[in-house]
Amino acid sequence: MATVRTQQGETVDDLVWRAFGRTAGLVELVYELNPGLADLGTILPSGITVTLPERPAQKPTAPLLQLWD
């Protein structure tokens, strides 16, 4: 598992977006891996270490559908 340090003014959503480029389903995992993180408030203190889950597999994208030529 990887860890990351928080930046000034960052929320858990911001941190997860910075680390993974998406938040769906990952924010909850971060809270599970870091007991007490929610107690720090919405804006996290800068410089704390947060454990991240394993990088999720990329969801396959649907093929591009072209309607007109």
All heavy atoms as a GROMACS GRO file, in nm:
protein
  528
    1MET      N    1   0.084  -0.117   0.000
    1MET     CA    2   0.000   0.000   0.000
    1MET      C    3   0.089   0.124   0.000
    1MET      O    4   0.190   0.129   0.068
    1MET     CB    5  -0.092   0.002   0.120
    1MET     CG    6  -0.182  -0.115   0.129
    1MET     SD    7  -0.342  -0.066   0.186
    1MET     CE    8  -0.418  -0.225   0.175
    2ALA      N    9   0.045   0.222  -0.070
    2ALA     CA   10   0.119   0.347  -0.082
    2ALA      C   11   0.070   0.446   0.023
    2ALA      O   12  -0.040   0.434   0.078
    2ALA     CB   13   0.100   0.405  -0.220
    3THR      N   14   0.152   0.545   0.050
    3THR     CA   15   0.112   0.654   0.138
    3THR      C   16   0.138   0.785   0.065
    3THR      O   17   0.218   0.792  -0.028
    3THR     CB   18   0.192   0.654   0.270
    3THR    OG1   19   0.331   0.666   0.242
    3THR    CG2   20   0.166   0.528   0.350
    4VAL      N   21   0.068   0.887   0.110
    4VAL     CA   22   0.084   1.020   0.052
    4VAL      C   23   0.070   1.122   0.164
    4VAL      O   24  -0.001   1.097   0.263
    4VAL     CB   25  -0.020   1.044  -0.061
    4VAL    CG1   26  -0.161   1.047  -0.008
    4VAL    CG2   27   0.010   1.169  -0.138
    5ARG      N   28   0.138   1.234   0.152
    5ARG     CA   29   0.128   1.342   0.250
    5ARG      C   30   0.026   1.444   0.202
    5ARG      O   31   0.022   1.477   0.083
    5ARG     CB   32   0.262   1.410   0.272
    5ARG     CG   33   0.359   1.324   0.346
    5ARG     CD   34   0.468   1.409   0.408
    5ARG     NE   35   0.557   1.327   0.485
    5ARG     CZ   36   0.541   1.300   0.615
    5ARG    NH1   37   0.440   1.352   0.679
    5ARG    NH2   38   0.627   1.224   0.678
    6THR      N   39  -0.053   1.493   0.296
    6THR     CA   40  -0.154   1.591   0.261
    6THR      C   41  -0.090   1.726   0.231
    6THR      O   42   0.016   1.759   0.283
    6THR     CB   43  -0.256   1.609   0.375
    6THR    OG1   44  -0.187   1.645   0.493
    6THR    CG2   45  -0.336   1.481   0.397
    7GLN      N   46  -0.158   1.803   0.148
    7GLN     CA   47  -0.114   1.937   0.114
    7GLN      C   48  -0.205   2.038   0.183
    7GLN      O   49  -0.315   2.004   0.225
    7GLN     CB   50  -0.119   1.958  -0.037
    7GLN     CG   51  -0.025   1.867  -0.113
    7GLN     CD   52  -0.035   1.881  -0.263
    7GLN    OE1   53  -0.121   1.953  -0.315
    7GLN    NE2   54   0.051   1.812  -0.334
    8GLN      N   55  -0.160   2.160   0.192
    8GLN     CA   56  -0.237   2.265   0.261
    8GLN      C   57  -0.374   2.281   0.198
    8GLN      O   58  -0.388   2.291   0.076
    8GLN     CB   59  -0.161   2.397   0.256
    8GLN     CG   60  -0.230   2.508   0.331
    8GLN     CD   61  -0.148   2.636   0.331
    8GLN    OE1   62  -0.040   2.642   0.274
    8GLN    NE2   63  -0.202   2.738   0.395
    9GLY      N   64  -0.478   2.282   0.282
    9GLY     CA   65  -0.614   2.307   0.236
    9GLY      C   66  -0.679   2.189   0.166
    9GLY      O   67  -0.783   2.204   0.104
   10GLU      N   68  -0.622   2.071   0.178
   10GLU     CA   69  -0.670   1.954   0.103
   10GLU      C   70  -0.776   1.878   0.181
   10GLU      O   71  -0.768   1.863   0.302
   10GLU     CB   72  -0.552   1.863   0.073
   10GLU     CG   73  -0.576   1.759  -0.031
   10GLU     CD   74  -0.446   1.696  -0.079
   10GLU    OE1   75  -0.360   1.662   0.004
   10GLU    OE2   76  -0.432   1.683  -0.200
   11THR      N   77  -0.876   1.827   0.110
   11THR     CA   78  -0.976   1.738   0.166
   11THR      C   79  -0.941   1.596   0.124
   11THR      O   80  -0.854   1.574   0.039
   11THR     CB   81  -1.117   1.772   0.115
   11THR    OG1   82  -1.122   1.747  -0.026
   11THR    CG2   83  -1.155   1.916   0.144
   12VAL      N   84  -1.010   1.499   0.180
   12VAL     CA   85  -0.987   1.360   0.141
   12VAL      C   86  -1.022   1.341  -0.006
   12VAL      O   87  -0.950   1.274  -0.080
   12VAL     CB   88  -1.066   1.262   0.231
   12VAL    CG1   89  -1.053   1.119   0.181
   12VAL    CG2   90  -1.018   1.271   0.375
   13ASP      N   91  -1.131   1.403  -0.051
   13ASP     CA   92  -1.168   1.395  -0.193
   13ASP      C   93  -1.055   1.448  -0.282
   13ASP      O   94  -1.021   1.387  -0.383
   13ASP     CB   95  -1.295   1.475  -0.223
   13ASP     CG   96  -1.421   1.408  -0.172
   13ASP    OD1   97  -1.416   1.289  -0.138
   13ASP    OD2   98  -1.524   1.475  -0.168
   14ASP      N   99  -0.999   1.563  -0.244
   14ASP     CA  100  -0.889   1.622  -0.321
   14ASP      C  101  -0.769   1.528  -0.325
   14ASP      O  102  -0.707   1.509  -0.430
   14ASP     CB  103  -0.844   1.756  -0.260
   14ASP     CG  104  -0.950   1.864  -0.267
   14ASP    OD1  105  -1.037   1.858  -0.357
   14ASP    OD2  106  -0.945   1.955  -0.182
   15LEU      N  107  -0.735   1.472  -0.211
   15LEU     CA  108  -0.621   1.383  -0.201
   15LEU      C  109  -0.639   1.260  -0.290
   15LEU      O  110  -0.548   1.220  -0.363
   15LEU     CB  111  -0.603   1.340  -0.055
   15LEU     CG  112  -0.486   1.252  -0.024
   15LEU    CD1  113  -0.423   1.296   0.107
   15LEU    CD2  114  -0.526   1.109  -0.016
   16VAL      N  115  -0.758   1.200  -0.285
   16VAL     CA  116  -0.786   1.081  -0.367
   16VAL      C  117  -0.783   1.118  -0.515
   16VAL      O  118  -0.729   1.043  -0.597
   16VAL     CB  119  -0.921   1.017  -0.326
   16VAL    CG1  120  -0.962   0.908  -0.422
   16VAL    CG2  121  -0.912   0.963  -0.184
   17TRP      N  122  -0.837   1.232  -0.552
   17TRP     CA  123  -0.834   1.275  -0.692
   17TRP      C  124  -0.690   1.295  -0.739
   17TRP      O  125  -0.653   1.255  -0.848
   17TRP     CB  126  -0.915   1.403  -0.711
   17TRP     CG  127  -0.917   1.446  -0.854
   17TRP    CD1  128  -0.835   1.538  -0.913
   17TRP    CD2  129  -1.000   1.396  -0.957
   17TRP    NE1  130  -0.865   1.548  -1.046
   17TRP    CE2  131  -0.966   1.462  -1.077
   17TRP    CE3  132  -1.103   1.302  -0.961
   17TRP    CZ2  133  -1.029   1.436  -1.197
   17TRP    CZ3  134  -1.166   1.277  -1.081
   17TRP    CH2  135  -1.128   1.344  -1.196
   18ARG      N  136  -0.610   1.356  -0.653
   18ARG     CA  137  -0.469   1.379  -0.688
   18ARG      C  138  -0.395   1.246  -0.707
   18ARG      O  139  -0.313   1.232  -0.796
   18ARG     CB  140  -0.403   1.462  -0.577
   18ARG     CG  141  -0.257   1.490  -0.599
   18ARG     CD  142  -0.204   1.596  -0.503
   18ARG     NE  143  -0.226   1.572  -0.362
   18ARG     CZ  144  -0.136   1.517  -0.281
   18ARG    NH1  145  -0.019   1.480  -0.326
   18ARG    NH2  146  -0.164   1.502  -0.153
   19ALA      N  147  -0.426   1.148  -0.624
   19ALA     CA  148  -0.356   1.021  -0.630
   19ALA      C  149  -0.404   0.929  -0.742
   19ALA      O  150  -0.325   0.858  -0.804
   19ALA     CB  151  -0.369   0.949  -0.495
   20PHE      N  152  -0.537   0.930  -0.768
   20PHE     CA  153  -0.595   0.832  -0.860
   20PHE      C  154  -0.663   0.891  -0.983
   20PHE      O  155  -0.696   0.819  -1.076
   20PHE     CB  156  -0.697   0.744  -0.787
   20PHE     CG  157  -0.637   0.662  -0.677
   20PHE    CD1  158  -0.664   0.690  -0.544
   20PHE    CD2  159  -0.552   0.555  -0.705
   20PHE    CE1  160  -0.610   0.613  -0.443
   20PHE    CE2  161  -0.497   0.478  -0.605
   20PHE     CZ  162  -0.526   0.508  -0.473
   21GLY      N  163  -0.693   1.020  -0.980
   21GLY     CA  164  -0.763   1.080  -1.093
   21GLY      C  165  -0.911   1.050  -1.095
   21GLY      O  166  -0.980   1.080  -1.192
   22ARG      N  167  -0.961   0.994  -0.988
   22ARG     CA  168  -1.105   0.968  -0.971
   22ARG      C  169  -1.132   0.945  -0.823
   22ARG      O  170  -1.038   0.919  -0.747
   22ARG     CB  171  -1.154   0.851  -1.054
   22ARG     CG  172  -1.096   0.717  -1.014
   22ARG     CD  173  -1.144   0.606  -1.107
   22ARG     NE  174  -1.095   0.479  -1.061
   22ARG     CZ  175  -1.172   0.375  -1.034
   22ARG    NH1  176  -1.302   0.383  -1.050
   22ARG    NH2  177  -1.120   0.262  -0.993
   23THR      N  178  -1.259   0.952  -0.784
   23THR     CA  179  -1.291   0.935  -0.642
   23THR      C  180  -1.392   0.825  -0.616
   23THR      O  181  -1.402   0.778  -0.503
   23THR     CB  182  -1.347   1.066  -0.583
   23THR    OG1  183  -1.464   1.104  -0.654
   23THR    CG2  184  -1.244   1.178  -0.587
   24ALA      N  185  -1.465   0.783  -0.716
   24ALA     CA  186  -1.575   0.687  -0.698
   24ALA      C  187  -1.528   0.560  -0.628
   24ALA      O  188  -1.443   0.487  -0.679
   24ALA     CB  189  -1.636   0.652  -0.834
   25GLY      N  190  -1.583   0.536  -0.509
   25GLY     CA  191  -1.553   0.416  -0.434
   25GLY      C  192  -1.419   0.417  -0.362
   25GLY      O  193  -1.391   0.329  -0.281
   26LEU      N  194  -1.335   0.515  -0.389
   26LEU     CA  195  -1.201   0.518  -0.330
   26LEU      C  196  -1.195   0.598  -0.200
   26LEU      O  197  -1.116   0.566  -0.111
   26LEU     CB  198  -1.100   0.574  -0.430
   26LEU     CG  199  -1.083   0.488  -0.555
   26LEU    CD1  200  -0.998   0.561  -0.658
   26LEU    CD2  201  -1.020   0.356  -0.519
   27VAL      N  202  -1.277   0.701  -0.189
   27VAL     CA  203  -1.277   0.783  -0.068
   27VAL      C  204  -1.314   0.696   0.053
   27VAL      O  205  -1.250   0.704   0.158
   27VAL     CB  206  -1.374   0.903  -0.082
   27VAL    CG1  207  -1.391   0.976   0.049
   27VAL    CG2  208  -1.325   0.997  -0.191
   28GLU      N  209  -1.412   0.612   0.036
   28GLU     CA  210  -1.455   0.523   0.144
   28GLU      C  211  -1.342   0.430   0.187
   28GLU      O  212  -1.322   0.405   0.306
   28GLU     CB  213  -1.578   0.441   0.100
   28GLU     CG  214  -1.702   0.524   0.074
   28GLU     CD  215  -1.706   0.588  -0.066
   28GLU    OE1  216  -1.610   0.569  -0.143
   28GLU    OE2  217  -1.805   0.657  -0.094
   29LEU      N  218  -1.268   0.378   0.089
   29LEU     CA  219  -1.155   0.290   0.120
   29LEU      C  220  -1.046   0.363   0.198
   29LEU      O  221  -0.986   0.307   0.290
   29LEU     CB  222  -1.096   0.232  -0.008
   29LEU     CG  223  -1.180   0.129  -0.082
   29LEU    CD1  224  -1.114   0.091  -0.214
   29LEU    CD2  225  -1.203   0.006   0.004
   30VAL      N  226  -1.022   0.488   0.164
   30VAL     CA  227  -0.921   0.567   0.234
   30VAL      C  228  -0.963   0.585   0.380
   30VAL      O  229  -0.882   0.570   0.472
   30VAL     CB  230  -0.897   0.702   0.165
   30VAL    CG1  231  -0.813   0.794   0.252
   30VAL    CG2  232  -0.830   0.681   0.030
   31TYR      N  233  -1.090   0.614   0.404
   31TYR     CA  234  -1.136   0.628   0.542
   31TYR      C  235  -1.124   0.496   0.618
   31TYR      O  236  -1.090   0.493   0.735
   31TYR     CB  237  -1.281   0.678   0.546
   31TYR     CG  238  -1.293   0.828   0.529
   31TYR    CD1  239  -1.360   0.882   0.421
   31TYR    CD2  240  -1.238   0.915   0.621
   31TYR    CE1  241  -1.373   1.019   0.405
   31TYR    CE2  242  -1.250   1.052   0.608
   31TYR     CZ  243  -1.317   1.103   0.500
   31TYR     OH  244  -1.328   1.239   0.485
   32GLU      N  245  -1.152   0.383   0.552
   32GLU     CA  246  -1.140   0.253   0.617
   32GLU      C  247  -0.994   0.222   0.653
   32GLU      O  248  -0.967   0.164   0.758
   32GLU     CB  249  -1.194   0.143   0.526
   32GLU     CG  250  -1.344   0.140   0.514
   32GLU     CD  251  -1.393   0.033   0.418
   32GLU    OE1  252  -1.317  -0.062   0.387
   32GLU    OE2  253  -1.507   0.045   0.371
   33LEU      N  254  -0.902   0.259   0.568
   33LEU     CA  255  -0.760   0.232   0.591
   33LEU      C  256  -0.696   0.326   0.692
   33LEU      O  257  -0.586   0.298   0.741
   33LEU     CB  258  -0.683   0.241   0.459
   33LEU     CG  259  -0.710   0.132   0.358
   33LEU    CD1  260  -0.642   0.164   0.225
   33LEU    CD2  261  -0.662  -0.003   0.411
   34ASN      N  262  -0.762   0.438   0.721
   34ASN     CA  263  -0.705   0.540   0.809
   34ASN      C  264  -0.802   0.575   0.921
   34ASN      O  265  -0.868   0.680   0.917
   34ASN     CB  266  -0.672   0.666   0.727
   34ASN     CG  267  -0.568   0.639   0.622
   34ASN    OD1  268  -0.450   0.640   0.650
   34ASN    ND2  269  -0.612   0.612   0.500
   35PRO      N  270  -0.812   0.488   1.022
   35PRO     CA  271  -0.902   0.518   1.134
   35PRO      C  272  -0.865   0.652   1.197
   35PRO      O  273  -0.748   0.685   1.213
   35PRO     CB  274  -0.877   0.403   1.233
   35PRO     CG  275  -0.813   0.296   1.152
   35PRO     CD  276  -0.740   0.364   1.040
   36GLY      N  277  -0.967   0.731   1.228
   36GLY     CA  278  -0.945   0.861   1.290
   36GLY      C  279  -0.927   0.975   1.190
   36GLY      O  280  -0.923   1.091   1.230
   37LEU      N  281  -0.918   0.943   1.063
   37LEU     CA  282  -0.899   1.047   0.961
   37LEU      C  283  -1.019   1.142   0.958
   37LEU      O  284  -1.002   1.263   0.947
   37LEU     CB  285  -0.877   0.984   0.823
   37LEU     CG  286  -0.841   1.078   0.710
   37LEU    CD1  287  -0.707   1.146   0.737
   37LEU    CD2  288  -0.836   1.003   0.578
   38ALA      N  289  -1.138   1.088   0.971
   38ALA     CA  290  -1.259   1.171   0.969
   38ALA      C  291  -1.263   1.266   1.088
   38ALA      O  292  -1.323   1.374   1.079
   38ALA     CB  293  -1.383   1.083   0.967
   39ASP      N  294  -1.199   1.229   1.197
   39ASP     CA  295  -1.198   1.314   1.316
   39ASP      C  296  -1.115   1.441   1.297
   39ASP      O  297  -1.126   1.534   1.376
   39ASP     CB  298  -1.142   1.236   1.436
   39ASP     CG  299  -1.228   1.118   1.474
   39ASP    OD1  300  -1.350   1.120   1.444
   39ASP    OD2  301  -1.174   1.021   1.531
   40LEU      N  302  -1.032   1.445   1.191
   40LEU     CA  303  -0.948   1.561   1.167
   40LEU      C  304  -1.022   1.676   1.099
   40LEU      O  305  -0.968   1.785   1.085
   40LEU     CB  306  -0.827   1.521   1.081
   40LEU     CG  307  -0.734   1.418   1.143
   40LEU    CD1  308  -0.625   1.379   1.045
   40LEU    CD2  309  -0.675   1.471   1.273
   41GLY      N  310  -1.145   1.650   1.055
   41GLY     CA  311  -1.226   1.755   0.994
   41GLY      C  312  -1.225   1.748   0.842
   41GLY      O  313  -1.158   1.664   0.781
   42THR      N  314  -1.299   1.838   0.781
   42THR     CA  315  -1.312   1.840   0.635
   42THR      C  316  -1.180   1.877   0.568
   42THR      O  317  -1.137   1.812   0.474
   42THR     CB  318  -1.421   1.941   0.593
   42THR    OG1  319  -1.543   1.907   0.660
   42THR    CG2  320  -1.442   1.938   0.444
   43ILE      N  321  -1.118   1.984   0.615
   43ILE     CA  322  -0.989   2.026   0.563
   43ILE      C  323  -0.882   1.959   0.648
   43ILE      O  324  -0.873   1.983   0.768
   43ILE     CB  325  -0.971   2.179   0.568
   43ILE    CG1  326  -1.086   2.250   0.496
   43ILE    CG2  327  -0.836   2.219   0.510
   43ILE    CD1  328  -1.096   2.220   0.348
   44LEU      N  329  -0.802   1.873   0.585
   44LEU     CA  330  -0.701   1.799   0.659
   44LEU      C  331  -0.581   1.887   0.692
   44LEU      O  332  -0.546   1.976   0.614
   44LEU     CB  333  -0.653   1.679   0.574
   44LEU     CG  334  -0.760   1.578   0.536
   44LEU    CD1  335  -0.704   1.477   0.437
   44LEU    CD2  336  -0.813   1.508   0.660
   45PRO      N  337  -0.517   1.860   0.805
   45PRO     CA  338  -0.393   1.932   0.836
   45PRO      C  339  -0.287   1.898   0.730
   45PRO      O  340  -0.283   1.785   0.682
   45PRO     CB  341  -0.352   1.876   0.973
   45PRO     CG  342  -0.472   1.808   1.028
   45PRO     CD  343  -0.555   1.768   0.912
   46SER      N  344  -0.204   1.992   0.694
   46SER     CA  345  -0.103   1.965   0.593
   46SER      C  346   0.010   1.882   0.653
   46SER      O  347   0.043   1.894   0.770
   46SER     CB  348  -0.048   2.095   0.535
   46SER     OG  349   0.013   2.172   0.635
   47GLY      N  350   0.064   1.793   0.569
   47GLY     CA  351   0.180   1.715   0.608
   47GLY      C  352   0.153   1.585   0.678
   47GLY      O  353   0.248   1.517   0.717
   48ILE      N  354   0.026   1.546   0.698
   48ILE     CA  355   0.002   1.416   0.761
   48ILE      C  356   0.011   1.307   0.655
   48ILE      O  357  -0.014   1.330   0.537
   48ILE     CB  358  -0.132   1.412   0.836
   48ILE    CG1  359  -0.250   1.426   0.742
   48ILE    CG2  360  -0.139   1.514   0.947
   48ILE    CD1  361  -0.383   1.392   0.806
   49THR      N  362   0.046   1.188   0.698
   49THR     CA  363   0.059   1.074   0.607
   49THR      C  364  -0.072   0.998   0.603
   49THR      O  365  -0.127   0.964   0.708
   49THR     CB  366   0.173   0.982   0.653
   49THR    OG1  367   0.293   1.058   0.659
   49THR    CG2  368   0.191   0.866   0.557
   50VAL      N  369  -0.120   0.971   0.482
   50VAL     CA  370  -0.245   0.898   0.462
   50VAL      C  371  -0.213   0.773   0.380
   50VAL      O  372  -0.145   0.780   0.278
   50VAL     CB  373  -0.348   0.985   0.388
   50VAL    CG1  374  -0.475   0.907   0.359
   50VAL    CG2  375  -0.380   1.110   0.469
   51THR      N  376  -0.262   0.658   0.427
   51THR     CA  377  -0.243   0.533   0.355
   51THR      C  378  -0.348   0.522   0.246
   51THR      O  379  -0.467   0.547   0.269
   51THR     CB  380  -0.256   0.413   0.452
   51THR    OG1  381  -0.160   0.428   0.555
   51THR    CG2  382  -0.236   0.281   0.380
   52LEU      N  383  -0.304   0.485   0.127
   52LEU     CA  384  -0.394   0.472   0.013
   52LEU      C  385  -0.416   0.324  -0.020
   52LEU      O  386  -0.327   0.241   0.002
   52LEU     CB  387  -0.333   0.540  -0.110
   52LEU     CG  388  -0.309   0.690  -0.099
   52LEU    CD1  389  -0.239   0.739  -0.224
   52LEU    CD2  390  -0.440   0.764  -0.078
   53PRO      N  391  -0.532   0.292  -0.077
   53PRO     CA  392  -0.554   0.154  -0.122
   53PRO      C  393  -0.471   0.126  -0.247
   53PRO      O  394  -0.415   0.217  -0.307
   53PRO     CB  395  -0.704   0.152  -0.154
   53PRO     CG  396  -0.739   0.293  -0.184
   53PRO     CD  397  -0.648   0.377  -0.100
   54GLU      N  398  -0.464   0.000  -0.283
   54GLU     CA  399  -0.396  -0.036  -0.407
   54GLU      C  400  -0.464   0.034  -0.522
   54GLU      O  401  -0.585   0.057  -0.522
   54GLU     CB  402  -0.400  -0.188  -0.429
   54GLU     CG  403  -0.325  -0.265  -0.323
   54GLU     CD  404  -0.176  -0.236  -0.322
   54GLU    OE1  405  -0.118  -0.215  -0.430
   54GLU    OE2  406  -0.118  -0.232  -0.212
   55ARG      N  407  -0.385   0.069  -0.624
   55ARG     CA  408  -0.440   0.137  -0.741
   55ARG      C  409  -0.542   0.045  -0.808
   55ARG      O  410  -0.509  -0.068  -0.844
   55ARG     CB  411  -0.330   0.173  -0.840
   55ARG     CG  412  -0.380   0.249  -0.960
   55ARG     CD  413  -0.267   0.307  -1.042
   55ARG     NE  414  -0.201   0.419  -0.977
   55ARG     CZ  415  -0.249   0.543  -0.977
   55ARG    NH1  416  -0.362   0.571  -1.035
   55ARG    NH2  417  -0.183   0.641  -0.918
   56PRO      N  418  -0.666   0.093  -0.823
   56PRO     CA  419  -0.769   0.009  -0.885
   56PRO      C  420  -0.743  -0.008  -1.035
   56PRO      O  421  -0.680   0.076  -1.099
   56PRO     CB  422  -0.899   0.087  -0.862
   56PRO     CG  423  -0.854   0.228  -0.846
   56PRO     CD  424  -0.717   0.223  -0.785
   57ALA      N  425  -0.792  -0.119  -1.087
   57ALA     CA  426  -0.780  -0.143  -1.231
   57ALA      C  427  -0.864  -0.039  -1.305
   57ALA      O  428  -0.969   0.004  -1.258
   57ALA     CB  429  -0.829  -0.283  -1.264
   58GLN      N  430  -0.814   0.002  -1.420
   58GLN     CA  431  -0.888   0.098  -1.501
   58GLN      C  432  -1.013   0.032  -1.558
   58GLN      O  433  -1.006  -0.082  -1.605
   58GLN     CB  434  -0.801   0.150  -1.616
   58GLN     CG  435  -0.685   0.235  -1.570
   58GLN     CD  436  -0.732   0.368  -1.515
   58GLN    OE1  437  -0.837   0.420  -1.550
   58GLN    NE2  438  -0.652   0.424  -1.426
   59LYS      N  439  -1.122   0.102  -1.550
   59LYS     CA  440  -1.244   0.052  -1.611
   59LYS      C  441  -1.231   0.061  -1.762
   59LYS      O  442  -1.182   0.163  -1.814
   59LYS     CB  443  -1.365   0.133  -1.566
   59LYS     CG  444  -1.398   0.116  -1.420
   59LYS     CD  445  -1.521   0.196  -1.385
   59LYS     CE  446  -1.556   0.179  -1.239
   59LYS     NZ  447  -1.674   0.254  -1.202
   60PRO      N  448  -1.271  -0.044  -1.832
   60PRO     CA  449  -1.263  -0.034  -1.979
   60PRO      C  450  -1.358   0.074  -2.030
   60PRO      O  451  -1.468   0.091  -1.978
   60PRO     CB  452  -1.306  -0.173  -2.027
   60PRO     CG  453  -1.375  -0.236  -1.912
   60PRO     CD  454  -1.326  -0.170  -1.788
   61THR      N  455  -1.312   0.147  -2.128
   61THR     CA  456  -1.397   0.251  -2.184
   61THR      C  457  -1.475   0.194  -2.301
   61THR      O  458  -1.428   0.104  -2.371
   61THR     CB  459  -1.313   0.370  -2.233
   61THR    OG1  460  -1.217   0.322  -2.326
   61THR    CG2  461  -1.240   0.436  -2.116
   62ALA      N  462  -1.592   0.246  -2.319
   62ALA     CA  463  -1.676   0.202  -2.431
   62ALA      C  464  -1.617   0.254  -2.561
   62ALA      O  465  -1.559   0.363  -2.564
   62ALA     CB  466  -1.819   0.254  -2.413
   63PRO      N  467  -1.629   0.177  -2.667
   63PRO     CA  468  -1.578   0.226  -2.795
   63PRO      C  469  -1.653   0.351  -2.838
   63PRO      O  470  -1.772   0.369  -2.807
   63PRO     CB  471  -1.602   0.110  -2.892
   63PRO     CG  472  -1.701   0.021  -2.825
   63PRO     CD  473  -1.692   0.047  -2.678
   64LEU      N  474  -1.584   0.438  -2.909
   64LEU     CA  475  -1.644   0.562  -2.958
   64LEU      C  476  -1.746   0.530  -3.065
   64LEU      O  477  -1.719   0.455  -3.160
   64LEU     CB  478  -1.534   0.652  -3.016
   64LEU     CG  479  -1.580   0.786  -3.070
   64LEU    CD1  480  -1.642   0.870  -2.960
   64LEU    CD2  481  -1.462   0.858  -3.132
   65LEU      N  482  -1.862   0.584  -3.050
   65LEU     CA  483  -1.970   0.563  -3.147
   65LEU      C  484  -1.984   0.692  -3.228
   65LEU      O  485  -2.014   0.797  -3.172
   65LEU     CB  486  -2.101   0.531  -3.076
   65LEU     CG  487  -2.224   0.511  -3.163
   65LEU    CD1  488  -2.206   0.393  -3.256
   65LEU    CD2  489  -2.346   0.492  -3.078
   66GLN      N  490  -1.961   0.683  -3.355
   66GLN     CA  491  -1.972   0.802  -3.441
   66GLN      C  492  -2.108   0.799  -3.510
   66GLN      O  493  -2.140   0.705  -3.584
   66GLN     CB  494  -1.861   0.802  -3.546
   66GLN     CG  495  -1.857   0.926  -3.628
   66GLN     CD  496  -1.732   0.933  -3.715
   66GLN    OE1  497  -1.648   0.847  -3.709
   66GLN    NE2  498  -1.725   1.036  -3.795
   67LEU      N  499  -2.187   0.902  -3.486
   67LEU     CA  500  -2.323   0.907  -3.540
   67LEU      C  501  -2.328   0.961  -3.682
   67LEU      O  502  -2.413   0.922  -3.759
   67LEU     CB  503  -2.411   0.993  -3.449
   67LEU     CG  504  -2.427   0.941  -3.306
   67LEU    CD1  505  -2.512   1.039  -3.225
   67LEU    CD2  506  -2.488   0.802  -3.303
   68TRP      N  507  -2.239   1.054  -3.713
   68TRP     CA  508  -2.238   1.111  -3.847
   68TRP      C  509  -2.097   1.105  -3.905
   68TRP      O  510  -2.000   1.112  -3.833
   68TRP     CB  511  -2.284   1.257  -3.845
   68TRP     CG  512  -2.425   1.273  -3.804
   68TRP    CD1  513  -2.535   1.261  -3.880
   68TRP    CD2  514  -2.474   1.302  -3.672
   68TRP    NE1  515  -2.649   1.281  -3.806
   68TRP    CE2  516  -2.613   1.306  -3.675
   68TRP    CE3  517  -2.412   1.325  -3.550
   68TRP    CZ2  518  -2.692   1.333  -3.566
   68TRP    CZ3  519  -2.490   1.350  -3.440
   68TRP    CH2  520  -2.628   1.354  -3.448
   69ASP      N  521  -2.090   1.100  -4.034
   69ASP     CA  522  -1.959   1.102  -4.102
   69ASP      C  523  -1.915   1.243  -4.130
   69ASP      O  524  -1.980   1.335  -4.144
   69ASP     CB  525  -1.964   1.026  -4.236
   69ASP     CG  526  -1.973   0.876  -4.208
   69ASP    OD1  527  -1.913   0.832  -4.108
   69ASP    OD2  528  -2.038   0.807  -4.286
   0.00000   0.00000   0.00000
